[in-house]
């Protein structure tokens, strides 16, 4: 059977852990000799491309780095935060990078490679999980690995002085190591090994604990063809490995003696503790048959060698080693890439390792890509590394795998340093590099206050007091009965519980014995918010309805916070109700009302839940579909199907829309569409304020979207999930109120996107399914049942014509600075809706259909469905009357405005 595989530079998430001392049997039982020698002097490089010529690292222009601050993690390790700015295609970009600097001269700190769960390969775990399991005070994700394989690193790995996995036969793959006398080195390594039978016959060992891959520069296309590999007890999977060429012959060796031989078949057992298995194919299997016998001894000797110098390294000097990718920095300068970087290009989150010229400091580097940072290119990463003092450095696995955790001062465990490319989600990965401390208990050095740095008015929050000793170990200071005080008048504190009273800045101080600590927190006001939203923006307007209404706010600084009930005031229009413990209950509906509003207010900021008599209308459950459903794509090489099928698992007995795709033959940005009703789509007949759909995910990390065409012919794209990061069925709710879709519209297709950037991280094959699509429609009649017609007003005239009928108004429209102002009450009388006036704050709230519009006199900023926006003009007060900018208000409420210059007449249509 031919093995079919390829090197995939994909990854998942890592968590740190330290290998136990029981793993040290490997070197002894294999009689292994691990030779490693530090590269000294000029460190000349043998540079190789990946099936191509070497690729030069392009210089970056206008790249600047500034340190934002630093904090001690433990004795000998500090966390440093940097900001960088770069010019890209003439435009400025900026981002953040985090660097853990480890001082190898400090005897209390050490580095080690963590592996999966329990220190085993083929198990996988996140960086944070491994750190928690092994007690690491900081960690970063490690080596590249094949996500479709069992879970072994592509490069070599040594943990706690034990060889866990050997380097793959790939050109230009560098590794980072620290010797036991605490000297760092970065080099390419090769592996040499030999099995010797009792009769003296020998056979070459190709590697230890390796998955199947395609070697480079050798005679074989397949790593395991005619080859012998060793698998130790850290390889827990029964597949050793899968897709590994011909049927193997396996030999179990315990205490240096052959105890089992399985010819032409794998041993049906995991590797026993302290033993190892020789897995042989082809010529190697013939060697086993001819020379090895149960009950006889066998020796296995192996070594590592520097590809750069061809010199050996003493195994007793090596503490840890982790494989990486291309070299990035050499002799303090950007190096020529040793491998092709085309598959890992773009501006991404990135992970790297390096060390200083004197060998004292190791730099563990992670660049962020999230809402606060734009990511880095590899050439920018090189510039960053040379800026901060890296003398020699290499690239580790990056992109969505980039994950760093660290232990804040006074805390007992490491936490996520920054959000990954996928938020707080940490991928499960093969290995990670951990930072450990063996510092003894010291004297109290300091205390710090832990808790939120921002609160909302009325919110209560508990703050804790953390202490640390002279070695920066966490210590308990709660027993000292600390005292708490606050200043500034915006909050009160009692025994660590803070209550926010009014917007402003608060200095919170705690004292324990002779030590004291202070922190500054901000009580946010409405002016500090950019938006506020309710988890359910729509609900049925029916007595007895209960719906969850969690409220979240986004600050102008970009933070997202949950707004507690205590900070909100609720108003109800069109019904009587109550909000308790985050749930809205409709007690009764006012006579004749078809649309109601639950308005959440916070310090002048507002958002609303729209309730209607025809909410959550089932649109498609796929039980009796009468229109065609087709598979289409933007890339001819992409294959797939879109069909209505019988549901499985919890969908047994129902029909679902299944979308399967295979993008392996495609390239670039690829789409897999489930096209509804040919090219026409299926109609969404009326104004929809939200959409709900059940989706069966495939954990592909692809992007899931819906495509609408509205009644103006415009295409609107709606994100169902930026990342498909779940398996099985999940309900998704989408707020459409700010989508700009002009209803009636059609839902043209549902589809999966595999974007080009970081494509190696996402699955190119998979199946998703859809069921129970519903739309919340304020009314099944067009435009939510609001009045249709035409109204006109002339500048300076106290009269208004509505659908041909003339009526008096008590204030005339005016033109001021080129803008037309009208009394909003008369527009709402003609086209539906209502307005309320807040005399104290000079605010007008306009409610019409699914729109809630907040305006403030003399302010150009306004709120539309809880989102802060800006207009060219502001409402004014004239002769005791409030006038609003007609075009702003009418267009935001879905009305059309026309201006006749000759007659100075405004015509409004709905």
C-alpha positions in Angstrom: 0.0 0.0 0.0 1.5 3.3 -1.0 1.6 6.0 1.6 0.1 9.3 0.5 0.9 12.4 2.5 2.4 15.8 2.3 4.1 18.3 4.6 1.3 20.5 6.0 2.3 23.6 7.8 -1.0 23.6 9.7 -1.6 23.7 13.4 -4.0 23.8 16.3 -3.7 25.0 19.9 -1.1 24.2 22.5 -1.0 24.1 26.3 2.0 23.8 28.4 3.3 20.9 30.4 6.5 19.5 31.8 7.7 15.9 31.2 8.1 13.8 34.3 11.5 12.2 35.2 10.1 8.8 34.3 10.6 9.6 30.7 14.4 9.5 31.1 14.4 5.8 30.4 14.6 6.6 26.6 18.3 7.4 26.4 19.2 4.5 28.7 17.1 1.8 27.2 18.0 2.8 23.6 21.6 3.2 24.5 21.2 6.4 22.7 24.0 8.8 22.0 22.8 12.3 21.4 25.6 14.5 20.0 25.0 18.2 19.9 27.6 20.9 19.7 27.1 24.7 20.0 27.8 26.6 16.9 30.5 29.1 17.7 31.9 32.2 16.1 30.5 33.5 12.9 27.8 30.8 12.7 28.0 30.3 8.9 24.7 29.1 7.5 23.9 26.4 5.0 20.8 27.9 3.4 18.3 25.8 1.5 15.0 26.6 -0.2 12.1 24.2 -0.2 12.3 22.6 -3.7 13.5 26.0 -4.9 16.3 28.5 -4.7 16.9 30.4 -1.4 14.4 33.2 -0.9 15.8 36.6 0.2 14.2 38.4 3.1 13.0 41.7 1.8 13.8 44.8 3.9 11.0 46.6 5.5 10.8 50.4 5.4 9.6 52.8 8.0 9.3 50.1 10.6 9.4 51.5 14.2 9.2 49.8 17.6 8.5 51.3 21.0 8.2 49.6 24.3 4.9 50.2 26.1 5.9 48.6 29.4 7.2 45.5 31.2 6.3 43.3 34.2 8.1 40.6 36.0 6.7 37.1 35.6 9.1 35.3 37.9 12.7 35.7 39.0 14.7 35.7 35.7 11.7 36.2 33.3 9.9 39.4 32.4 7.0 40.2 30.0 7.6 43.2 27.7 4.8 44.8 25.6 5.8 46.6 22.4 4.0 48.7 19.8 5.1 48.7 16.2 4.2 50.8 13.2 4.9 50.0 9.6 4.2 51.4 6.2 2.4 49.0 3.9 1.7 50.0 0.3 1.9 53.7 1.3 -0.5 53.3 4.3 0.4 53.2 8.0 -0.3 50.1 10.0 0.3 49.3 13.6 0.2 46.4 16.1 1.3 44.9 19.3 3.9 42.3 20.1 4.6 40.5 23.4 8.1 39.3 24.4 9.1 37.1 27.3 12.8 37.6 28.1 14.4 34.8 30.0 17.7 35.4 31.7 19.7 32.1 31.5 22.2 33.5 34.0 19.4 33.3 36.7 19.5 29.8 38.3 15.9 29.9 39.3 14.4 30.0 35.7 14.4 27.3 33.0 12.9 26.4 29.7 11.5 23.1 28.6 9.3 21.7 25.9 5.8 20.6 26.9 4.0 17.9 25.0 0.3 17.2 24.5 -1.5 15.7 27.5 0.5 13.9 30.2 3.7 14.6 28.3 2.7 12.3 25.5 2.7 12.7 21.7 -0.5 12.0 19.7 -2.6 13.6 22.4 -2.6 17.4 21.7 -3.6 20.1 24.1 -3.7 23.9 24.2 -0.8 26.1 25.3 -2.7 27.2 28.4 -3.7 23.6 29.2 -0.1 22.4 29.0 1.1 25.3 31.2 -1.6 24.5 33.8 -0.8 20.8 33.8 3.0 21.2 34.1 3.1 24.4 36.3 4.7 26.6 33.7 4.6 30.3 34.6 4.6 31.2 30.9 4.4 29.4 27.6 4.1 29.9 23.8 3.0 27.5 21.1 5.7 25.4 19.5 6.5 23.5 16.4 4.7 22.9 13.1 2.8 19.7 12.8 0.5 17.9 10.3 -3.0 18.6 11.6 -4.2 15.5 9.7 -1.6 13.3 11.4 -1.6 11.7 14.8 0.0 14.6 16.5 3.8 14.6 16.4 6.0 17.6 15.7 7.7 18.0 12.3 10.9 19.1 13.9 13.0 17.5 16.6 12.1 17.7 20.3 14.0 17.2 23.5 12.2 17.6 26.8 13.9 17.4 30.2 17.0 16.0 28.5 15.1 13.2 26.8 14.9 12.9 23.0 11.1 12.8 22.3 11.1 13.2 18.5 13.8 13.5 15.8 14.1 16.1 13.1 12.4 15.4 9.8 14.5 15.1 6.6 13.4 18.5 5.4 15.8 21.2 4.2 16.1 24.5 6.0 14.2 23.6 9.1 15.9 25.1 12.1 15.6 24.2 15.8 16.2 26.1 19.1 18.0 24.4 22.0 19.4 25.1 25.4 22.3 23.0 26.7 22.4 21.8 30.3 25.1 24.4 31.0 22.4 27.0 30.0 23.8 28.0 26.6 21.2 28.7 23.8 21.8 27.7 20.2 19.9 27.7 16.9 20.9 25.4 14.1 19.7 22.8 11.6 20.1 19.2 12.8 20.1 15.8 11.1 19.6 12.4 12.8 21.7 9.3 12.5 20.8 6.0 14.2 21.7 2.3 13.9 20.2 -0.9 15.1 22.6 -3.8 15.8 21.5 -7.4 15.9 23.3 -10.1 18.0 25.1 -11.4 14.8 26.5 -7.9 14.2 24.2 -7.0 11.3 23.2 -3.4 11.3 20.3 -1.3 9.8 19.9 2.4 9.8 17.3 4.0 12.0 15.5 6.8 10.1 13.9 8.5 13.1 12.1 8.4 16.4 8.4 9.0 16.9 7.8 10.5 13.5 4.5 10.8 11.6 4.5 10.0 7.9 5.8 12.8 5.6 7.6 13.5 2.3 11.4 13.7 2.8 13.4 16.2 0.8 16.7 15.6 -1.0 16.6 11.8 -0.5 15.9 8.9 -2.8 12.5 8.0 -1.4 9.2 9.9 -1.8 7.9 8.4 1.4 9.5 8.7 4.8 8.8 5.2 6.0 9.4 3.3 2.7 12.2 0.6 3.2 12.9 2.4 6.6 13.1 1.6 10.3 11.7 3.9 12.9 11.6 3.8 16.7 8.4 4.5 18.7 8.7 5.0 22.4 6.0 5.0 25.1 5.4 8.8 24.6 3.7 7.8 21.3 0.3 6.8 22.7 -1.6 6.2 19.4 -1.9 2.7 18.1 -1.2 4.0 14.6 2.6 4.2 14.3 2.0 6.2 12.2 -1.0 6.0 9.8 -0.3 6.1 6.0 3.2 4.8 6.6 4.0 3.0 3.3 3.7 -0.9 3.1 2.4 -3.1 5.9 5.0 -3.0 8.7 6.8 -5.6 10.7 7.0 -4.4 14.3 9.5 -5.5 17.0 8.9 -4.9 20.7 12.1 -4.3 22.7 12.0 -4.3 26.5 15.1 -3.8 28.7 17.2 -4.2 25.5 15.8 -7.6 24.6 13.4 -8.5 21.8 10.1 -9.8 23.4 7.8 -9.8 20.4 8.0 -9.8 16.6 4.9 -9.2 14.5 5.7 -9.9 10.8 3.7 -8.2 8.2 1.4 -6.6 10.9 1.5 -4.0 13.5 1.6 -5.0 17.1 -2.0 -4.6 18.5 -0.8 -2.7 21.5 0.5 0.6 22.7 4.2 0.8 23.6 4.7 -0.4 27.2 6.3 1.9 29.7 10.1 1.8 29.4 10.0 -0.2 26.1 10.2 0.8 22.5 9.0 -0.6 19.1 11.0 -0.9 16.0 8.7 -0.4 13.0 10.2 -1.7 9.8 9.0 -1.6 6.2 10.3 -3.3 3.0 14.1 -3.7 3.3 14.0 -3.0 7.0 11.4 -5.7 7.5 13.6 -8.2 5.7 16.4 -7.2 8.0 14.2 -8.0 11.0 13.3 -11.4 9.6 16.9 -12.3 8.9 18.6 -11.0 12.0 16.3 -10.5 15.0 14.9 -13.2 17.2 12.6 -13.2 20.3 14.7 -13.5 23.4 17.9 -12.0 22.0 19.4 -8.6 22.8 19.4 -5.7 20.4 21.0 -2.3 20.6 19.9 1.0 19.2 22.3 3.9 19.0 21.4 7.3 17.6 22.8 10.8 17.4 22.0 14.3 16.3 24.5 16.4 14.2 24.8 20.0 13.3 24.1 20.4 9.5 26.0 23.7 9.6 29.3 22.4 11.1 28.9 18.6 10.9 30.1 18.6 14.5 28.6 16.5 17.2 27.0 17.7 20.4 27.4 15.9 23.8 23.9 14.6 24.8 24.7 15.4 28.5 24.8 19.1 27.7 21.3 19.3 26.2 18.3 20.3 28.4 15.7 21.0 25.8 15.2 21.5 22.0 12.2 22.5 19.9 11.8 22.4 16.1 10.9 25.5 14.1 10.8 26.6 10.5 13.0 29.1 8.7 15.8 31.1 10.2 14.9 34.7 10.6 17.8 36.5 12.2 21.5 35.8 12.1 24.4 37.9 13.6 21.8 40.5 14.5 20.6 41.0 11.0 17.7 39.7 8.9 18.7 36.4 7.4 17.8 34.9 4.0 14.8 32.6 4.5 16.0 28.9 4.6 12.7 27.6 3.3 9.8 28.9 1.1 7.5 31.1 3.1 4.8 31.4 0.5 2.3 29.3 2.5 2.8 31.4 5.6 2.8 34.9 4.1 0.5 37.8 4.8 0.0 39.8 8.0 -0.6 37.2 10.7 -0.1 36.6 14.4 3.4 35.0 14.6 5.6 33.2 17.1 9.4 33.2 17.1 12.4 32.4 19.3 15.8 34.1 19.6 18.7 34.8 21.8 21.1 37.7 22.5 24.6 38.0 21.2 26.1 37.1 24.6 23.8 34.1 25.0 22.4 35.4 28.2 18.8 36.2 27.2 16.3 34.1 25.3 13.5 36.0 23.6 10.1 34.3 23.3 8.1 36.4 20.9 4.4 36.5 19.9 3.0 39.1 17.6 -0.8 39.8 17.9 -3.5 39.8 15.3 -6.8 40.8 16.8 -9.0 43.8 17.2 -6.0 45.7 18.7 -3.3 44.6 16.3 -2.9 44.1 12.5 -0.4 41.3 12.6 3.1 41.1 11.0 4.7 39.9 7.8 7.7 37.7 8.2 10.0 40.5 7.0 8.5 42.8 9.6 9.0 40.1 12.2 12.7 40.1 11.3 12.9 43.9 11.7 11.1 43.6 15.1 13.5 40.9 16.3 16.6 42.9 15.4 15.1 46.0 17.0 14.7 44.3 20.4 18.2 42.8 20.4 17.8 39.3 18.9 21.2 38.0 17.6 19.9 34.8 16.2 16.3 33.7 15.8 13.9 31.4 14.1 10.2 31.2 13.1 7.9 28.9 15.1 4.3 27.9 14.1 2.1 31.0 13.9 -1.2 32.2 12.5 -4.2 30.9 14.5 -1.9 28.8 16.6 -0.1 31.8 18.0 -0.9 31.6 21.7 1.0 33.0 24.6 0.2 32.6 28.3 1.9 34.2 31.3 1.4 34.3 35.1 0.6 37.9 36.2 2.3 39.1 39.4 0.6 37.6 42.5 -1.4 35.1 40.5 -1.1 31.4 40.9 -1.4 30.3 37.3 -0.8 31.5 33.7 -3.5 33.1 31.7 -3.9 34.2 28.1 -1.6 37.1 27.3 -3.7 38.4 24.4 -6.6 37.3 22.3 -5.6 34.9 19.5 -6.7 35.4 15.9 -9.8 33.5 16.9 -10.6 35.4 20.1 -10.1 33.5 23.4 -10.1 30.2 21.7 -6.8 28.3 22.1 -6.1 25.5 19.5 -5.0 22.1 20.6 -1.5 21.5 19.4 1.4 19.1 19.7 4.0 20.9 21.8 4.8 24.3 23.4 7.8 25.9 25.0 7.3 26.5 28.7 9.0 28.8 31.3 9.5 27.3 34.7 10.7 28.5 38.1 12.3 26.7 41.0 12.8 29.7 43.2 12.4 29.2 46.9 9.9 31.0 49.1 11.0 34.6 49.8 9.9 37.5 51.9 7.0 39.7 51.0 8.0 42.1 48.3 4.8 43.7 47.2 1.0 43.4 46.7 -1.2 44.3 43.8 -4.9 44.7 43.3 -6.6 42.5 40.8 -10.0 43.2 39.1 -11.7 45.1 36.3 -10.2 48.4 35.3 -13.6 49.8 34.2 -17.1 49.7 35.7 -20.5 51.0 34.8 -22.7 53.2 37.0 -24.5 51.0 39.5 -22.2 48.0 38.9 -20.7 46.0 41.7 -17.4 44.2 41.4 -15.1 42.3 43.8 -11.4 43.1 43.8 -8.8 40.8 45.3 -5.4 41.5 46.8 -2.5 39.5 45.5 1.0 39.3 47.0 4.4 38.3 45.7 7.7 37.6 47.3 11.3 38.6 46.6 11.4 35.9 43.9 8.1 37.0 42.5 6.3 33.9 43.7 2.6 34.4 44.6 1.9 34.5 48.3 -1.3 34.8 50.3 -1.9 38.2 51.9 -5.7 37.8 52.6 -4.9 36.6 56.1 -3.6 40.0 57.0 -7.2 41.5 56.9 -6.3 44.2 54.3 -8.0 47.6 54.5 -9.6 49.2 51.4 -10.2 52.9 50.5 -11.3 54.7 47.4 -10.9 58.3 46.3 -12.5 60.4 43.6 -16.1 60.0 44.6 -17.1 57.9 41.6 -17.2 54.6 43.6 -17.4 53.3 47.1 -15.6 50.2 48.5 -16.2 47.8 51.3 -14.0 44.8 52.0 -12.9 44.7 48.4 -16.4 45.1 46.9 -16.6 48.2 44.8 -19.9 50.0 43.8 -19.7 52.4 40.9 -21.7 55.6 41.7 -21.1 58.1 38.8 -18.8 58.5 35.8 -15.3 59.4 36.7 -11.9 58.1 37.8 -11.3 56.2 41.1 -8.1 55.4 42.9 -8.6 52.2 44.8 -6.1 51.5 47.6 -5.5 48.4 49.7 -3.1 48.0 52.7 -1.9 44.8 54.3 0.6 45.2 57.1 3.3 47.6 55.9 2.6 46.9 52.2 0.1 48.9 50.1 -1.1 48.9 46.5 -3.2 51.3 44.5 -4.9 50.9 41.1 -7.0 53.3 39.0 -10.3 52.3 37.6 -12.7 54.2 35.4 -16.5 54.4 35.9 -17.7 54.7 32.4 -20.5 57.1 31.4 -22.6 57.1 28.3 -20.2 59.4 26.5 -17.5 56.6 26.8 -19.6 54.1 24.8 -19.6 53.5 21.1 -22.5 51.0 21.0 -24.8 49.0 23.2 -26.7 46.0 22.0 -29.2 43.4 23.4 -28.6 39.7 22.8 -32.1 39.4 21.4 -32.9 42.5 19.4 -36.4 41.2 18.6 -39.2 39.4 20.5 -42.8 38.4 20.1 -45.3 41.0 21.4 -47.5 38.6 23.3 -48.6 38.6 26.9 -46.6 36.0 28.9 -43.5 36.2 26.6 -40.2 35.8 28.4 -37.0 36.4 26.5 -33.4 36.8 27.6 -32.1 40.4 27.1 -28.4 40.4 28.0 -26.9 43.8 27.2 -23.3 44.4 26.0 -21.6 47.7 25.5 -18.6 48.5 23.4 -16.4 51.4 24.6 -14.7 53.9 22.4 -11.4 52.3 23.4 -12.6 49.0 21.8 -13.4 47.0 25.0 -16.6 45.0 25.2 -18.3 44.7 28.6 -21.5 43.1 29.9 -23.9 45.7 31.3 -25.4 44.5 34.6 -29.1 44.9 35.4 -28.2 47.3 38.2 -26.7 49.7 35.6 -29.8 49.8 33.3 -33.1 51.6 33.4 -35.8 50.0 31.2 -38.7 51.8 29.5 -41.6 50.0 27.7 -43.6 51.4 24.8 -46.8 49.7 23.7 -46.9 47.2 26.5 -46.4 46.7 30.2 -43.5 44.5 31.3 -40.5 44.0 33.6 -36.9 43.0 33.3 -35.4 40.9 36.1 -32.2 38.9 36.1 -31.6 39.6 32.5 -35.0 38.4 31.3 -37.8 40.5 29.8 -41.3 39.5 30.6 -44.3 40.9 28.7 -47.2 41.3 31.2 -49.8 42.9 28.9 -50.0 44.5 25.5 -51.7 47.9 24.9 -54.9 47.8 22.9 -54.3 48.1 19.1 -50.5 47.9 19.3 -48.7 45.7 16.9 -45.1 46.9 17.5 -43.7 47.6 21.0 -40.3 48.6 22.3 -38.3 47.7 25.4 -35.7 50.5 25.7 -32.6 50.0 27.8 -31.0 53.2 29.0 -27.6 53.8 30.5 -26.4 57.3 31.4 -28.0 58.8 28.3 -27.1 55.9 26.0 -29.9 53.7 24.8 -30.7 50.6 22.7 -34.0 48.8 22.2 -35.7 45.4 21.8 -38.4 45.5 19.1 -41.4 43.4 19.9 -43.9 42.5 17.2 -47.1 40.5 16.9 -45.5 38.4 14.1 -42.0 37.7 15.4 -39.9 34.6 14.7 -41.7 33.5 11.5 -40.6 30.1 10.2 -39.1 30.7 6.8 -37.7 27.3 5.8 -37.4 24.0 7.7 -36.5 22.0 4.5 -39.3 19.4 5.1 -41.1 20.1 1.8 -38.8 22.1 -0.5 -40.3 22.6 -3.9 -37.4 24.6 -5.5 -34.0 23.4 -6.7 -30.9 23.5 -4.5 -27.6 23.5 -6.4 -23.9 23.5 -5.5 -21.8 26.2 -7.1 -18.3 27.6 -6.6 -16.0 30.4 -7.7 -13.1 28.0 -8.5 -13.8 25.2 -11.0 -11.4 22.8 -9.2 -13.6 23.0 -6.0 -16.1 20.1 -5.8 -19.1 19.5 -3.7 -22.8 18.9 -3.3 -25.8 20.8 -1.9 -28.8 18.6 -1.3 -31.8 18.1 1.0 -31.1 15.0 3.0 -32.5 13.2 6.0 -31.2 14.5 9.3 -29.0 12.5 11.6 -28.2 12.5 15.3 -30.6 14.9 17.0 -32.2 15.7 13.6 -33.5 12.2 12.9 -36.9 12.3 11.2 -36.4 15.8 9.7 -34.9 17.1 6.5 -31.9 19.4 6.4 -29.8 21.2 3.8 -26.4 19.6 3.6 -23.5 21.4 2.0 -20.4 19.2 1.4 -17.2 20.6 -0.2 -13.7 19.5 -1.3 -11.4 22.4 -2.0 -8.1 20.5 -2.0 -7.6 21.0 -5.8 -8.3 24.7 -5.6 -6.3 27.7 -4.7 -6.9 31.3 -3.7 -10.0 32.4 -1.9 -12.5 29.6 -2.4 -16.3 29.5 -1.9 -18.7 26.5 -1.7 -22.3 27.7 -2.3 -25.6 26.1 -1.5 -27.6 28.0 -4.2 -31.4 28.3 -3.4 -33.9 28.2 -6.2 -31.5 28.4 -9.1 -30.1 31.9 -9.4 -33.3 33.5 -8.0 -33.1 32.7 -4.3 -36.1 32.4 -2.0 -38.1 35.5 -1.0 -38.0 37.1 2.4 -41.3 39.0 2.0 -41.1 41.6 4.7 -38.9 43.6 6.9 -36.8 41.2 9.0 -34.9 42.5 12.0 -33.2 39.2 12.9 -32.4 35.8 11.5 -32.1 32.4 13.3 -30.7 29.2 11.8 -29.6 25.9 13.1 -26.1 25.0 11.7 -24.2 21.7 11.9 -20.6 22.7 12.2 -17.6 20.7 11.0 -14.8 22.3 13.0 -13.2 23.4 9.8 -12.4 27.0 11.0 -13.8 28.2 7.7 -16.1 31.3 7.4 -19.9 30.8 7.1 -22.0 33.4 5.3 -25.4 34.2 3.8 -26.0 36.2 0.7 -29.1 38.4 0.2 -30.2 40.5 -2.8 -32.5 43.3 -1.6 -35.3 45.1 -3.5 -32.9 47.7 -4.9 -30.8 45.0 -6.5 -28.0 45.4 -4.0 -26.2 42.4 -2.6 -25.8 42.1 1.1 -23.5 39.7 2.9 -24.4 38.5 6.4 -21.8 36.6 8.5 -23.3 33.6 10.2 -20.0 32.6 11.8 -16.6 34.1 11.3 -15.1 30.8 12.3 -16.8 27.4 12.2 -15.2 26.2 15.4 -17.8 23.6 16.6 -18.9 20.1 15.7 -22.6 19.2 15.7 -25.7 21.4 15.7 -25.8 24.9 17.0 -28.4 27.7 16.9 -27.1 31.0 15.5 -29.0 34.3 15.9 -28.1 37.2 13.6 -29.2 40.9 14.1 -30.2 42.2 10.7 -31.4 45.6 12.0 -28.1 47.3 10.9 -27.5 45.3 7.8 -28.9 47.9 5.4 -31.0 45.3 3.6 -34.0 46.9 1.9 -36.9 44.4 2.2 -38.6 42.6 0.6 -35.4 40.7 -0.3 -34.3 37.2 -1.4 -31.9 34.9 0.4 -29.8 33.7 -2.6 -27.4 31.3 -1.0 -25.7 29.9 2.1 -22.0 29.2 1.8 -18.6 28.4 3.2 -15.5 30.5 2.6 -11.9 29.3 2.7 -9.9 32.5 2.7 -6.5 32.6 1.2 -4.6 34.1 4.2 -3.7 31.3 6.6 -5.3 28.8 4.3 -3.1 26.0 5.6 -4.8 26.3 9.0 -8.3 25.6 7.8 -9.8 22.3 6.5 -10.4 22.2 2.8 -12.9 19.4 3.0 -16.0 19.2 5.2 -19.8 19.1 5.5 -22.1 21.7 7.1 -25.8 21.5 7.3 -28.7 24.0 7.8 -32.1 23.7 9.4 -35.0 25.7 10.8 -34.3 29.1 9.2 -36.5 31.8 10.8 -36.8 35.5 10.4 -38.2 37.9 13.0 -40.5 40.2 11.1 -42.3 43.0 12.8 -45.2 42.4 10.6 -46.0 40.2 7.5 -47.4 43.2 5.7 -44.9 45.3 3.8 -42.8 47.9 5.7 -44.0 46.5 9.1 -47.5 47.7 8.5 -46.5 51.3 8.6 -48.6 53.9 6.6 -47.8 54.4 2.9 -48.1 57.6 1.1 -46.7 61.0 0.2 -46.4 64.2 2.2 -45.1 67.6 1.2 -44.1 70.8 3.1 -42.9 74.1 1.9 -40.2 76.2 3.6 -41.9 79.0 5.7 -45.4 77.5 5.4 -47.3 76.3 8.4 -49.2 73.7 6.3 -48.5 70.1 5.3 -50.2 68.0 2.6 -50.5 64.3 3.3 -51.8 62.1 0.5 -53.6 65.1 -1.0 -55.1 66.4 2.2 -53.9 69.7 3.5 -53.5 70.2 7.3 -52.1 72.9 9.5 -48.9 72.6 11.5 -47.8 74.9 14.3 -44.2 75.5 13.1 -42.9 75.9 9.6 -40.0 74.0 8.1 -36.8 76.2 7.7 -33.6 76.0 5.8 -30.5 76.7 8.0 -26.9 76.4 6.6 -28.2 74.4 3.6 -30.2 71.8 5.7 -33.9 71.6 6.0 -35.4 71.3 9.5 -38.9 70.1 10.4 -40.9 69.2 13.5 -40.5 65.5 13.6 -44.0 64.9 15.2 -45.8 65.7 11.9 -43.6 63.4 9.9 -44.4 60.5 12.3 -48.1 61.4 12.3 -48.0 60.9 8.5 -45.8 57.8 8.2 -46.2 56.1 11.6 -44.0 56.0 14.7 -43.7 58.1 17.8 -41.3 60.4 19.5 -40.6 61.2 23.1 -38.9 64.3 24.4 -36.4 64.3 27.4 -36.5 67.9 28.6 -33.7 67.5 31.1 -31.1 66.1 28.6 -32.6 67.7 25.5 -33.0 64.4 23.8 -35.5 63.1 21.3 -36.1 59.4 20.9 -37.8 58.4 17.6 -39.3 54.9 17.3 -40.6 53.6 13.9 -40.8 50.0 12.8 -37.6 48.3 13.7 -35.7 51.6 14.2 -34.9 53.3 17.5 -33.2 56.7 16.8 -31.8 58.9 19.6 -31.1 62.5 18.8 -29.6 65.3 21.1 -30.1 69.0 20.5 -27.0 70.7 19.2 -25.1 67.4 18.9 -24.2 65.9 15.5 -23.7 62.4 17.1 -26.8 60.2 17.3 -27.7 56.7 18.2 -29.3 54.2 15.8 -30.4 50.9 17.3 -27.7 51.4 20.0 -24.8 52.4 17.7 -23.2 55.8 17.9 -23.0 57.5 14.5 -22.3 61.0 13.3 -24.3 63.4 11.1 -23.4 66.6 9.3 -26.0 68.6 11.2 -27.7 68.5 14.6 -31.2 69.1 15.9 -32.0 72.7 17.0 -34.5 74.5 19.2 -36.2 77.4 17.5 -38.9 79.6 19.1 -39.4 77.0 21.8 -39.9 74.2 19.3 -37.4 71.3 18.5 -36.6 70.9 14.9 -34.7 68.0 13.4 -32.7 67.6 10.2 -35.3 66.2 7.8 -33.0 64.2 5.5 -31.1 62.6 8.4 -34.2 61.5 10.2 -36.3 60.4 7.3 -33.6 58.4 5.6 -32.6 56.6 8.8 -36.3 55.7 9.2 -36.6 54.3 5.7 -38.3 57.2 4.0 -37.4 58.9 0.8 -36.9 62.7 0.6 -37.1 64.9 -2.6 -36.3 68.6 -2.8 -37.9 71.0 -5.3 -35.6 74.1 -5.5 -38.0 76.3 -7.5 -41.0 76.0 -5.0 -38.8 75.3 -2.0 -40.9 72.2 -1.4 -39.9 69.0 0.4 -41.7 65.8 -0.6 -41.5 62.7 1.6 -42.5 59.3 0.3 -42.9 55.9 2.0 
